[in-house]
Amino acid sequence: MNIKDILAISGKPGLFKMLSQSKNSIIVEGLTDGKRMPVYAAHQISALEEISIYTQTEDKPLKDIFKEIFIKYEGKEAISPKSSATELEAFFREILPDYDQERVYASDIKKVVQWYNLLLKAGLIDVEADEPENTEEEKPQTEE
């Protein structure tokens, strides 16, 4: 799974892929509509790779949460982000039982679900792409 260049831009719906960078802006492309546009420093931009969710012990990267959802739903879409707050919280407790319920709001869970579904439709969530690294690590152990 590669979410390195995927961005969330405050005030703009959906997710965007960073295409290039210039002196005072970056060029992004919408994952859903494919439209390209410049984004300036005045916009609040968040890279999905840098976002994590609060838990009772340590923060968990969004990438790991997407993997958990992918495994739980067997590569299919998760629940609707328009579900009730109670349903979203119950869903998230299944995925991440130790999430900090005081600091993670239903609106945050809604974004995670919405982003997961968008990334899945765009074909950017692939748990198997990360597995070759693990098998390479296991090979030296089997040779011994």
N, CA and C of each residue as an Amber inpcrd file, in Angstrom:
protein
   432
   0.8510000  -1.1710000   0.0000000   0.0000000   0.0000000   0.0000000
   0.8930000   1.2290000   0.0000000   0.6310000   2.1120000  -0.9380000
   1.4470000   3.3130000  -1.0440000   0.5510000   4.5470000  -0.9460000
   0.5510000   5.1650000   0.2290000  -0.2450000   6.3860000   0.4060000
   0.6860000   7.5810000   0.5770000   1.9190000   7.4380000   0.1280000
   2.9370000   8.4730000   0.3160000   2.5270000   9.8230000  -0.2700000
   2.0060000   9.8440000  -1.4690000   1.6820000  11.1040000  -2.1430000
   0.1940000  11.4470000  -2.0940000  -0.5510000  10.8060000  -1.2030000
  -1.9850000  11.0660000  -1.0930000  -2.2150000  12.1370000  -0.0260000
  -2.9910000  13.1540000  -0.4000000  -3.2020000  14.3050000   0.4670000
  -4.6830000  14.5400000   0.7440000  -4.9460000  15.0790000   1.9280000
  -6.2720000  15.5880000   2.2750000  -6.1090000  17.1010000   2.3760000
  -6.9930000  17.8390000   1.7320000  -6.8990000  19.3000000   1.7080000
  -8.1420000  19.8650000   2.3760000  -7.9100000  20.6600000   3.4110000
  -9.0100000  21.2480000   4.1600000  -9.8780000  22.1090000   3.2410000
 -11.1860000  21.9170000   3.3480000 -12.1250000  22.6840000   2.5340000
 -12.4100000  22.0800000   1.1760000 -11.7060000  21.0200000   0.8200000
 -11.9130000  20.3540000  -0.4650000 -12.3350000  18.9080000  -0.2000000
 -13.4340000  18.4590000  -0.8070000 -13.8780000  17.0840000  -0.5690000
 -12.9780000  16.0680000  -1.2700000 -12.8540000  14.9000000  -0.6720000
 -12.1000000  13.8170000  -1.2840000 -10.6260000  13.8440000  -0.9480000
  -9.8810000  13.0280000  -1.6870000  -8.4370000  12.9140000  -1.5250000
  -7.7630000  13.2830000  -2.8350000  -6.4930000  13.6490000  -2.7230000
  -5.7520000  14.1110000  -3.8900000  -4.3740000  13.4590000  -3.9380000
  -3.8990000  13.2560000  -5.1550000  -2.5520000  12.7220000  -5.3520000
  -1.6550000  13.8750000  -5.7770000  -0.5160000  14.0140000  -5.0890000
   0.4270000  15.0620000  -5.4420000   1.1710000  14.6480000  -6.7140000
   1.1400000  15.5260000  -7.7120000   1.7990000  15.2280000  -8.9830000
   3.1490000  15.9040000  -9.1000000   3.1920000  17.1970000  -8.7600000
   4.4620000  17.9260000  -8.8430000   4.4430000  19.1050000  -7.8890000
   5.6000000  19.6930000  -7.7400000   5.7560000  20.7940000  -6.8030000
   6.4540000  21.9480000  -7.5110000   5.9420000  23.1520000  -7.2820000
   6.6010000  24.3300000  -7.8350000   7.0490000  25.2170000  -6.6740000
   7.5070000  26.4040000  -6.9920000   8.0500000  27.2770000  -5.9640000
   7.0190000  27.6570000  -4.9030000   5.7980000  27.9670000  -5.3120000
   4.8120000  28.4280000  -4.3410000   3.5210000  27.6070000  -4.3140000
   3.4920000  26.4630000  -4.9800000   2.2960000  25.6240000  -4.9660000
   2.6590000  24.1810000  -5.2920000   1.6790000  23.3150000  -5.1210000
   1.8280000  21.9390000  -5.5890000   0.6570000  21.6490000  -6.5190000
   0.8890000  20.7780000  -7.4690000  -0.1540000  20.3790000  -8.4060000
  -0.7020000  19.0360000  -7.9170000  -2.0160000  18.9820000  -7.7330000
  -2.6550000  17.7610000  -7.2560000  -3.7140000  17.3160000  -8.2530000
  -4.0550000  16.0300000  -8.1460000  -5.1030000  15.4560000  -8.9860000
  -6.1050000  14.7550000  -8.0760000  -7.3770000  15.0380000  -8.2460000
  -8.4260000  14.4040000  -7.4520000  -8.5050000  12.9170000  -7.7370000
  -8.5990000  12.1030000  -6.6960000  -8.6840000  10.6560000  -6.8930000
 -10.0090000  10.2410000  -7.5090000 -11.0680000  10.9700000  -7.2170000
 -12.3790000  10.5710000  -7.7340000 -12.6740000  11.1460000  -9.1100000
 -12.3160000  12.4080000  -9.3430000 -12.6830000  13.0500000 -10.6120000
 -11.5100000  13.2230000 -11.5780000 -10.2730000  13.0520000 -11.1090000
  -9.1140000  13.1770000 -11.9780000  -8.7600000  14.6050000 -12.3670000
  -9.4520000  15.5910000 -11.8010000  -9.1630000  16.9900000 -12.1260000
  -7.8740000  17.4370000 -11.4540000  -7.0970000  18.1840000 -12.2050000
  -5.8400000  18.7200000 -11.6810000  -6.0220000  20.1690000 -11.2910000
  -5.3320000  20.5770000 -10.2110000  -5.4220000  21.9580000  -9.7660000
  -4.2100000  22.3000000  -8.9170000  -3.8730000  23.5850000  -8.8430000
  -2.7850000  23.9990000  -7.9580000  -3.3150000  24.1910000  -6.5380000
  -2.4910000  23.8780000  -5.5650000  -2.8300000  24.0980000  -4.1600000
  -1.7080000  24.9320000  -3.5630000  -2.0870000  25.9950000  -2.8740000
  -1.1140000  26.9430000  -2.3480000  -0.9070000  26.7540000  -0.8470000
   0.0930000  27.4110000  -0.3270000   0.4550000  27.2860000   1.0880000
  -0.6740000  27.7190000   2.0180000  -1.5920000  28.5460000   1.5450000
  -2.7090000  29.0040000   2.3780000  -3.6650000  27.8610000   2.7260000
  -3.6910000  26.8100000   1.9260000  -4.5420000  25.6570000   2.2030000
  -3.9050000  24.8010000   3.2940000  -4.7410000  24.2080000   4.1090000
  -4.2430000  23.2760000   5.1090000  -4.1740000  21.8970000   4.4540000
  -2.9490000  21.3950000   4.2770000  -2.7230000  20.1400000   3.5660000
  -2.1800000  19.1020000   4.5510000  -2.7570000  17.9050000   4.5180000
  -2.2920000  16.8110000   5.3710000  -1.9680000  15.6080000   4.5000000
  -0.7700000  15.0810000   4.6620000  -0.3960000  13.8540000   3.9600000
  -0.9160000  12.6720000   4.7710000  -1.6300000  11.7530000   4.1380000
  -2.1900000  10.6140000   4.8610000  -1.1080000   9.7930000   5.5420000
   0.0710000   9.7640000   4.9580000   1.1860000   9.0040000   5.5090000
   1.5820000   9.5170000   6.8990000   1.3260000  10.7850000   7.1660000
   1.7400000  11.3780000   8.4340000   0.6360000  11.3900000   9.4840000
  -0.5490000  10.9380000   9.1370000  -1.6740000  10.9480000  10.0740000
  -1.6910000   9.6530000  10.8770000  -1.9430000   9.7820000  12.1620000
  -2.0910000   8.6030000  13.0100000  -3.2800000   8.8050000  13.9410000
  -3.7340000   7.7110000  14.5190000  -4.8970000   7.7310000  15.4000000
  -4.4350000   7.4810000  16.8350000  -4.9980000   8.2450000  17.7610000
  -4.6600000   8.0810000  19.1700000  -5.1820000   6.7450000  19.6930000
  -4.3340000   6.0370000  20.4390000  -4.7650000   4.8350000  21.1460000
  -4.3920000   5.0090000  22.6170000  -4.7250000   4.0240000  23.4310000
  -4.4200000   4.0890000  24.8610000  -2.9190000   3.9660000  25.1240000
  -2.1810000   3.3550000  24.1960000  -0.7490000   3.1540000  24.3990000
   0.0880000   4.0690000  23.5100000   0.0190000   3.8710000  22.2180000
   0.7870000   4.7020000  21.2840000  -0.0580000   5.0030000  20.0610000
   0.3070000   6.0220000  19.3290000  -0.4460000   6.3800000  18.1270000
  -0.2410000   5.3090000  17.0580000  -1.3110000   5.0170000  16.3240000
  -1.2520000   4.0020000  15.2710000  -1.3730000   4.6850000  13.9250000
  -0.4060000   4.4540000  13.0130000  -0.4540000   5.0910000  11.6960000
  -1.7140000   4.7060000  10.9160000  -2.2000000   5.6520000  10.1550000
  -3.4060000   5.4600000   9.3520000  -3.2360000   4.2860000   8.3830000
  -2.0420000   4.1220000   7.8680000  -1.7580000   3.0270000   6.9350000
  -2.0740000   1.6700000   7.5780000  -1.7090000   1.5090000   8.8530000
  -1.9740000   0.2500000   9.5600000  -3.4730000   0.0420000   9.7810000
  -4.1780000   1.1240000  10.0360000  -5.6230000   1.0280000  10.2350000
  -6.3070000   0.6250000   8.9330000  -5.8500000   1.1970000   7.8180000
  -6.3930000   0.8040000   6.5150000  -6.1650000  -0.6880000   6.2650000
  -5.0100000  -1.2110000   6.6460000  -4.7270000  -2.6380000   6.4790000
  -5.6950000  -3.4870000   7.3000000  -5.9430000  -3.0540000   8.5410000
  -6.8700000  -3.7810000   9.4150000  -8.2780000  -3.8170000   8.8090000
  -8.7200000  -2.6810000   8.2870000 -10.0450000  -2.6250000   7.6700000
 -10.0940000  -3.5330000   6.4420000  -9.0280000  -3.4910000   5.6310000
  -8.9470000  -4.3080000   4.4200000  -9.0540000  -5.7880000   4.7700000
  -8.3450000  -6.2040000   5.7950000  -8.3620000  -7.6070000   6.2160000
  -9.7350000  -7.9730000   6.7790000 -10.2740000  -7.1230000   7.6350000
 -11.5720000  -7.3890000   8.2760000 -12.6900000  -7.5060000   7.2300000
 -12.6640000  -6.6370000   6.2290000 -13.7230000  -6.6330000   5.2100000
 -13.3280000  -7.3880000   3.9500000 -12.2420000  -8.1450000   4.0100000
 -11.7790000  -8.9980000   2.9170000 -11.6550000  -8.2420000   1.6010000
 -11.1010000  -7.0390000   1.6680000 -10.8570000  -6.2550000   0.4630000
 -12.0730000  -5.5600000  -0.0980000 -13.1450000  -5.5180000   0.6570000
 -14.3670000  -4.8560000   0.1990000 -14.5260000  -3.5330000   0.9310000
 -15.5230000  -2.7450000   0.4820000 -15.7890000  -1.4600000   1.1220000
 -16.2110000  -1.6470000   2.5690000 -15.8470000  -0.6700000   3.4020000
 -16.2560000  -0.6690000   4.8000000 -17.6720000  -0.1120000   4.8950000
 -18.1440000   0.1030000   6.1010000 -19.4870000   0.6640000   6.2890000
 -19.5550000   2.0570000   5.6660000 -20.7340000   2.5570000   5.5260000
 -20.9220000   3.8840000   4.9390000 -20.4450000   4.9630000   5.9100000
 -19.7300000   5.9590000   5.4090000 -19.3240000   7.0550000   6.2920000
 -20.5230000   7.8780000   6.7660000 -21.6880000   7.6680000   6.1570000
 -22.8940000   8.3800000   6.5640000 -23.6560000   7.6390000   7.6620000
 -23.0850000   6.5460000   8.1720000 -23.7050000   5.8010000   9.2690000
 -23.7700000   6.6760000  10.5110000 -24.5720000   6.2570000  11.4650000
 -24.6970000   7.0320000  12.7070000 -23.3910000   6.9860000  13.4950000
 -23.2450000   7.9300000  14.4090000 -22.0440000   8.0020000  15.2420000
 -21.8630000   6.7160000  16.0440000 -22.9500000   6.1630000  16.5200000
 -22.8920000   4.9140000  17.2970000 -22.3690000   3.7690000  16.4400000
 -22.8520000   3.6560000  15.2040000 -22.3980000   2.5960000  14.2980000
 -20.9290000   2.7800000  13.9280000 -20.5260000   4.0320000  13.6830000
 -19.1220000   4.3090000  13.3440000 -18.2010000   3.9410000  14.4990000
 -18.5990000   4.2960000  15.7120000 -17.7650000   3.9900000  16.8840000
 -17.6810000   2.4820000  17.1140000 -18.7880000   1.7640000  16.9360000
 -18.7830000   0.3030000  17.0800000 -17.8740000  -0.3300000  16.0240000
 -17.9610000   0.1620000  14.8020000 -17.0920000  -0.3080000  13.7160000
 -15.6250000  -0.1070000  14.0870000 -15.2970000   1.0860000  14.5940000
 -13.9050000   1.4140000  14.8970000 -13.3850000   0.6040000  16.0750000
 -14.2520000   0.2750000  17.0400000 -13.8390000  -0.5650000  18.1720000
 -13.4550000  -1.9590000  17.6830000 -14.1210000  -2.4530000  16.6320000
 -13.7590000  -3.7530000  16.0630000 -12.3850000  -3.6940000  15.3970000
 -12.1090000  -2.5920000  14.7190000 -10.8590000  -2.4400000  13.9770000
  -9.6950000  -2.1100000  14.9120000  -9.9370000  -1.1900000  15.8250000
  -8.8930000  -0.6980000  16.7190000  -9.4620000  -0.6170000  18.1370000
  -9.5000000  -1.7630000  18.8440000 -10.1760000  -1.8110000  20.1440000
  -9.6380000  -0.8250000  21.1860000  -8.3620000  -0.4910000  21.1120000
  -7.7850000   0.3810000  22.1420000  -7.6750000   1.8450000  21.7200000
  -8.4920000   2.2690000  20.7490000  -8.4180000   3.6780000  20.3510000
  -8.9030000   4.5580000  21.4970000  -8.3550000   5.7500000  21.5960000
  -8.6880000   6.6830000  22.6750000 -10.0300000   7.3400000  22.3750000
 -11.0660000   6.9050000  23.0660000 -12.4210000   7.3610000  22.7850000
 -12.6480000   8.8180000  23.1810000 -11.7730000   9.3660000  24.0060000
 -11.9130000  10.7690000  24.4010000 -11.3040000  11.7210000  23.3740000
 -10.3070000  11.2440000  22.6110000  -9.6310000  12.1220000  21.6530000
  -9.9530000  11.8110000  20.1980000 -10.5570000  10.6650000  19.9320000
 -10.9570000  10.3100000  18.5690000 -12.4750000  10.4430000  18.4830000
 -12.9240000  11.4060000  17.7070000 -14.3480000  11.7100000  17.6000000
 -14.9930000  10.9460000  16.4450000 -16.3090000  10.9020000  16.4510000
 -17.0550000  10.2410000  15.3710000 -16.7140000  10.8740000  14.0210000
 -16.4700000  12.1870000  13.9990000 -16.1060000  12.8550000  12.7420000
 -14.7550000  12.3570000  12.2160000 -13.8350000  12.0350000  13.1270000
 -12.5350000  11.4780000  12.7170000 -12.7240000  10.0870000  12.1160000
 -13.5580000   9.2830000  12.7610000 -13.8200000   7.9270000  12.2760000
 -14.4900000   7.9960000  10.9090000 -15.4000000   8.9400000  10.7560000
 -16.0910000   9.1280000   9.4780000 -15.0850000   9.4100000   8.3630000
 -14.0840000  10.2690000   8.6450000 -13.0500000  10.5700000   7.6480000
 -12.2400000   9.3350000   7.3090000 -11.8620000   8.5520000   8.3210000
 -11.0650000   7.3420000   8.0840000 -11.8330000   6.3860000   7.1800000
 -13.1090000   6.1870000   7.4700000 -13.9350000   5.2800000   6.6650000
 -14.0810000   5.8180000   5.2450000 -14.3380000   7.1130000   5.1300000
 -14.4880000   7.7330000   3.8110000 -13.1920000   7.6200000   3.0100000
 -12.0740000   7.9080000   3.6360000 -10.7830000   7.8160000   2.9510000
 -10.4670000   6.3850000   2.5490000 -10.7420000   5.4320000   3.4320000
 -10.5020000   4.0200000   3.1030000 -11.2940000   3.6360000   1.8470000
 -12.5760000   3.9710000   1.8360000 -13.4140000   3.6180000   0.6900000
 -12.9340000   4.2870000  -0.5930000 -12.4960000   5.5450000  -0.5070000
 -11.9580000   6.2440000  -1.6870000 -10.6800000   5.5780000  -2.1920000
  -9.7720000   5.2550000  -1.2770000  -8.5150000   4.6140000  -1.6580000
  -8.7590000   3.2270000  -2.2480000  -9.7350000   2.5190000  -1.6960000
 -10.0630000   1.1900000  -2.2060000 -10.5890000   1.2830000  -3.6370000
 -11.4920000   2.2260000  -3.8850000 -12.0430000   2.4180000  -5.2360000
 -10.9500000   2.8140000  -6.2260000  -9.9650000   3.5780000  -5.7500000
  -8.8640000   4.0170000  -6.6190000  -7.8020000   2.9280000  -6.7990000
  -7.9570000   1.8110000  -6.0990000  -7.0020000   0.7030000  -6.2230000
  -5.6880000   0.9510000  -5.5180000  -5.6850000   1.8040000  -4.5090000
  -4.4390000   2.1400000  -3.8160000  -4.2300000   1.3630000  -2.5270000
  -5.1950000   0.5470000  -2.1360000  -5.0250000  -0.2790000  -0.9420000
  -4.7660000  -1.6940000  -1.4060000  -3.5670000  -2.1590000  -1.1100000
  -3.1620000  -3.5030000  -1.4960000  -2.2710000  -4.0580000  -0.3970000
  -2.8390000  -4.8790000   0.4660000  -2.0970000  -5.4440000   1.5880000
  -1.0050000  -6.3790000   1.0940000  -1.2390000  -7.0880000   0.0100000
  -0.2740000  -8.0440000  -0.5150000   0.9950000  -7.3720000  -1.0100000
   0.9360000  -6.1040000  -1.3600000   2.1290000  -5.3980000  -1.8300000
   3.1580000  -5.2560000  -0.7320000   2.7190000  -5.2810000   0.5210000
   3.6500000  -5.1800000   1.6410000   4.2140000  -6.5280000   2.0530000
   3.5880000  -7.6230000   1.6530000   4.0130000  -8.9440000   2.0890000
   5.3760000  -9.3980000   1.5610000   5.8050000  -9.0560000   0.3170000
   7.1120000  -9.5210000  -0.1390000   8.2590000  -9.1180000   0.7810000
   8.1430000  -7.9670000   1.4300000   9.1780000  -7.5620000   2.3760000
   9.2680000  -8.5750000   3.5120000   8.1360000  -9.0380000   4.0070000
   8.1160000  -9.9990000   5.1030000   8.6760000 -11.3460000   4.6620000
   8.3620000 -11.7950000   3.4400000   8.8510000 -13.0900000   2.9810000
  10.3560000 -13.0430000   2.7580000  10.8800000 -11.8950000   2.3380000
  12.3230000 -11.7760000   2.1730000  13.0200000 -11.8800000   3.5110000
  12.4200000 -11.3260000   4.5490000  13.0100000 -11.4150000   5.8750000
  12.9700000 -12.8500000   6.3800000  11.9500000 -13.5950000   5.9980000
  11.8240000 -14.9620000   6.4610000  12.7730000 -15.9050000   5.7320000
  13.1520000 -15.6190000   4.4890000  14.0160000 -16.4940000   3.7120000
  15.3470000 -16.8010000   4.4060000  16.0630000 -15.7720000   4.9230000
  17.3190000 -16.1020000   5.5990000  17.1220000 -17.0410000   6.7940000
  15.9910000 -16.9450000   7.4660000  15.7430000 -17.8010000   8.6200000
  15.5390000 -19.2370000   8.1790000  14.9310000 -19.4890000   7.0320000
  14.6910000 -20.8530000   6.5740000  15.9670000 -21.4830000   6.0190000
  16.9120000 -20.6600000   5.5590000  18.1520000 -21.1900000   5.0200000
  19.0910000 -21.6950000   6.1020000  18.9350000 -21.1870000   7.3070000
  19.8600000 -21.5690000   8.4040000  19.6910000 -22.9870000   8.8400000
